[in-house]
Amino acid sequence: MCLPCRASYKQPHPAHYDHDRVCPRCAEPLIHVGSAFAAPKRRDTSAWRTLSVLLHAGVRFHKSCCGGPGYRPRTRREVRERMTYAQTTGEPFAEALVRGELP
């Protein structure tokens, strides 16, 4: 996936690849986000900002034993709520981001 281009490309798992992958549009390195990822529409800037926060925190979209990647925030408001929760409780930000419900 390429954040600057807001584009997603389905490719084999990185373990099966012997070189770094680059975006065909801008030649920047691609980010492996996981097989359960569904890209937002290119013009949905809010969703791409939220996605950028998730990816920079180390959150990915890998399938779990139950099918999907689990909860991922979809709005900036949900991200802000989890950021506040992480700051007040001391929980790592990446863990707070994937909490479905906040206490």
C-alpha positions as a Markdown table, in Angstrom:
| # | Residue | x | y | z |
|---|---|---|---|---|
| 1 | Met | 0.0 | 0.0 | 0.0 |
| 2 | Cys | 1.2 | 3.5 | -0.8 |
| 3 | Leu | 0.1 | 6.3 | 1.5 |
| 4 | Pro | 1.3 | 9.2 | -0.7 |
| 5 | Cys | -0.6 | 7.9 | -3.7 |
| 6 | Arg | -3.6 | 6.5 | -1.7 |
| 7 | Ala | -3.3 | 3.3 | -3.6 |
| 8 | Ser | -3.4 | -0.4 | -2.6 |
| 9 | Tyr | -1.8 | -3.3 | -4.5 |
| 10 | Lys | -2.4 | -7.0 | -3.8 |
| 11 | Gln | 0.9 | -8.8 | -4.0 |
| 12 | Pro | 2.4 | -12.0 | -2.5 |
| 13 | His | 3.4 | -12.0 | 1.1 |
| 14 | Pro | 6.8 | -10.3 | 1.8 |
| 15 | Ala | 8.4 | -13.6 | 2.8 |
| 16 | His | 8.0 | -14.8 | -0.7 |
| 17 | Tyr | 9.7 | -11.7 | -2.2 |
| 18 | Asp | 13.4 | -11.2 | -2.5 |
| 19 | His | 13.5 | -7.4 | -3.0 |
| 20 | Asp | 11.8 | -4.3 | -1.7 |
| 21 | Arg | 8.5 | -3.4 | -3.4 |
| 22 | Val | 7.9 | 0.1 | -4.7 |
| 23 | Cys | 4.8 | 1.9 | -5.8 |
| 24 | Pro | 4.4 | 1.8 | -9.6 |
| 25 | Arg | 3.1 | 5.4 | -9.5 |
| 26 | Cys | 5.7 | 7.2 | -7.4 |
| 27 | Ala | 8.5 | 4.6 | -6.8 |
| 28 | Glu | 8.2 | 5.0 | -3.0 |
| 29 | Pro | 8.5 | 1.9 | -0.8 |
| 30 | Leu | 5.2 | 0.1 | -0.3 |
| 31 | Ile | 3.9 | -0.8 | 3.1 |
| 32 | His | 2.7 | -4.3 | 3.8 |
| 33 | Val | -0.6 | -3.9 | 5.6 |
| 34 | Gly | -1.9 | -7.4 | 5.7 |
| 35 | Ser | -4.3 | -9.5 | 3.6 |
| 36 | Ala | -7.5 | -8.4 | 5.5 |
| 37 | Phe | -7.0 | -4.7 | 4.4 |
| 38 | Ala | -9.6 | -2.9 | 2.4 |
| 39 | Ala | -8.5 | 0.5 | 1.1 |
| 40 | Pro | -10.8 | 3.5 | 1.4 |
| 41 | Lys | -11.8 | 5.5 | -1.6 |
| 42 | Arg | -8.9 | 7.7 | -2.9 |
| 43 | Arg | -10.9 | 10.9 | -2.3 |
| 44 | Asp | -11.8 | 10.0 | 1.3 |
| 45 | Thr | -9.1 | 12.1 | 2.9 |
| 46 | Ser | -10.4 | 11.6 | 6.5 |
| 47 | Ala | -10.2 | 7.8 | 6.1 |
| 48 | Trp | -6.7 | 8.0 | 4.7 |
| 49 | Arg | -5.6 | 10.2 | 7.6 |
| 50 | Thr | -7.0 | 7.7 | 10.1 |
| 51 | Leu | -5.3 | 4.9 | 8.2 |
| 52 | Ser | -2.0 | 6.8 | 8.3 |
| 53 | Val | -2.2 | 7.1 | 12.1 |
| 54 | Leu | -2.9 | 3.4 | 12.4 |
| 55 | Leu | 0.0 | 2.4 | 10.1 |
| 56 | His | 2.5 | 4.8 | 11.8 |
| 57 | Ala | 1.5 | 3.2 | 15.1 |
| 58 | Gly | 2.4 | -0.2 | 13.8 |
| 59 | Val | -1.2 | -1.5 | 13.4 |
| 60 | Arg | -1.7 | -3.9 | 10.5 |
| 61 | Phe | -4.6 | -5.8 | 9.0 |
| 62 | His | -3.7 | -9.4 | 9.2 |
| 63 | Lys | -6.3 | -12.1 | 9.4 |
| 64 | Ser | -6.8 | -13.7 | 12.8 |
| 65 | Cys | -8.0 | -17.2 | 13.7 |
| 66 | Cys | -11.6 | -15.9 | 13.7 |
| 67 | Gly | -11.5 | -14.4 | 10.2 |
| 68 | Gly | -10.7 | -10.7 | 10.2 |
| 69 | Pro | -8.1 | -8.4 | 11.7 |
| 70 | Gly | -10.4 | -7.4 | 14.6 |
| 71 | Tyr | -11.5 | -3.8 | 15.5 |
| 72 | Arg | -9.8 | -0.9 | 13.7 |
| 73 | Pro | -10.9 | 2.7 | 14.2 |
| 74 | Arg | -12.5 | 4.2 | 11.1 |
| 75 | Thr | -12.8 | 7.9 | 12.1 |
| 76 | Arg | -10.5 | 10.5 | 13.5 |
| 77 | Arg | -12.8 | 10.8 | 16.5 |
| 78 | Glu | -12.3 | 7.1 | 17.3 |
| 79 | Val | -8.6 | 7.6 | 17.1 |
| 80 | Arg | -8.7 | 10.7 | 19.4 |
| 81 | Glu | -10.7 | 8.8 | 21.9 |
| 82 | Arg | -8.2 | 5.9 | 22.0 |
| 83 | Met | -5.3 | 8.3 | 22.1 |
| 84 | Thr | -6.7 | 10.0 | 25.2 |
| 85 | Tyr | -7.4 | 6.6 | 26.7 |
| 86 | Ala | -3.7 | 5.6 | 26.1 |
| 87 | Gln | -2.4 | 8.8 | 27.6 |
| 88 | Thr | -4.5 | 8.6 | 30.8 |
| 89 | Thr | -3.9 | 4.8 | 31.4 |
| 90 | Gly | -0.4 | 4.4 | 30.1 |
| 91 | Glu | -1.5 | 1.7 | 27.7 |
| 92 | Pro | 0.7 | 1.6 | 24.5 |
| 93 | Phe | -1.0 | 3.6 | 21.8 |
| 94 | Ala | -1.0 | 0.7 | 19.3 |
| 95 | Glu | -2.9 | -1.5 | 21.8 |
| 96 | Ala | -5.4 | 1.2 | 22.6 |
| 97 | Leu | -6.1 | 1.7 | 18.9 |
| 98 | Val | -7.3 | -1.9 | 18.4 |
| 99 | Arg | -9.6 | -1.9 | 21.5 |
| 100 | Gly | -13.1 | -2.4 | 20.3 |
| 101 | Glu | -14.7 | -0.9 | 23.5 |
| 102 | Leu | -13.2 | 1.6 | 25.9 |
| 103 | Pro | -13.9 | 1.1 | 29.6 |
